[in-house]
Amino acid sequence: MSSEELHKRRSTAVARGVGSVIPAYVDHASGGTITDVEGREWIDFAAGIAVTNVGNSAPKVVEAVRAQVERFTHTCFMVAPYESYVAVCEQLNALTPGDFEKRSALFNSGAEAVENAVKIARHATGRPAVVVFDHAYHGRTNLTMALTAKNMPYKHRFGPFAGEIYRVPMSYPLRDGGLDGTTAAARAIELVEKQVGAENVAALLIEPIQGEGGFVVPAEGFLPALRQWATATGVVFIADEIQTGFCRTGDWFACQHEGVEPDLITLAKGIAGGLPLAAVTGRAELMDAVHIGGLGGTYGGNPIACAGALAAIETMHELDLAAAARRIESVMGDRLRDIAARDPRIAEVRGRGAMLAVEIVQPGTLTPDPAATAAVSAACHAAGLLTLTCGTYGNVLRFLPPLVISDDELARGLDILDAAFG
Ligand SMILES: *Cc1c(COP(=O)(O)O)cnc(C)c1O
């Protein structure tokens, strides 16, 4: 069946609210490419939104999942527990930043992990408020819509939203006049202290590099200053590393770049080679504050997803995918700066590791140009490169290749991108 025929079927079966970036339907995918039902191939600069860091159908993941499917598919960890859930938690406790006693709990999606991190922080502190940032993205459930900044398409007409969420300015060097990190943090902190009161704040929730909001990298010193304030005021510092985690930014987690140790970390996307799994990992005294039975969910830490996660993490170690991300940064970064040097629409090349982006504006201004961004992205799709856009203004073209992409695939993808800019 052709993609066109599948699209017709879809339009009478699948809810319109669920969109897709390309109109082609996937037949199979590998470490760096996606092939549709008609045999057309795309070089993958999306990785299913930073999920397939180890590639699609990574050999170890396939083997582990196959073996698990044959043993058992589901018992519910809250009913009859199993080893792989415990093993994933042990791995996350060891891998995440901070040399202190930790505990983890497993869930199904990033949004669910964020919801649970907020539940845990509120329960442990007995405080109601949550501080979030401009351009933040934390998910699409009711609480996480409230935590997310952007109205269209995430929140529009989906309210009313959960209360006690307070939004403060992010450090966004391109758009805040290059404010240094400590000054930008002081600006956010002052707002919280004057408008909310630190003693009412359960948690400060932040993406160390923003994902959907535009791959915004805060100025150096911003995260450490917020971390310091949270420590001084008893606020739980939650790092949402759902997009940045698992080697994506050239380290296991993006917080490590500035030596920041979160109290709680939310994880999903890259965790399990494409299987649906999410986690909250953090300080034992916070995690264990919650009464028995207070956390959980029917599918959370499903054994097949846990098998996938253990195999994916092993693959990340074995292939040193953090180093691979740094290699991608060096090759792709050079190429993006070359393009930016000749194209005045590119206001900035930014990001870290294999999480890079260009912000596109009207030349000579900071006025966002979402139309040009969409046009370049569409030209990439037509020429066989899968790219994504993001950003509050829809004017950021982002690149998230699988970390196992071959040098040849990476080079071919960058050639297509180069040509798409004209
Ligand atoms: C994708 C994402 C989420 C939501 O994850 P889902 O699995 O889609 O619910 C939350 N936070 C960040 C930073 C994300 O990138």
The ligand as a Gaussian input file, in Angstrom:
#p B3LYP/6-31G(d) Opt

LIG

0 1
 C        9.293000      15.450000      25.074000
 C        9.469000      16.171000      26.345000
 C        8.568000      16.010000      27.416000
 C        7.327000      15.165000      27.314000
 O        7.619000      13.830000      27.048000
 P        6.457000      12.859000      26.458000
 O        7.087000      11.510000      26.487000
 O        6.136000      13.345000      25.088000
 O        5.305000      12.995000      27.387000
 C        8.846000      16.681000      28.583000
 N        9.936000      17.456000      28.722000
 C       10.816000      17.631000      27.722000
 C       12.024000      18.477000      27.937000
 C       10.608000      17.008000      26.495000
 O       11.469000      17.212000      25.486000

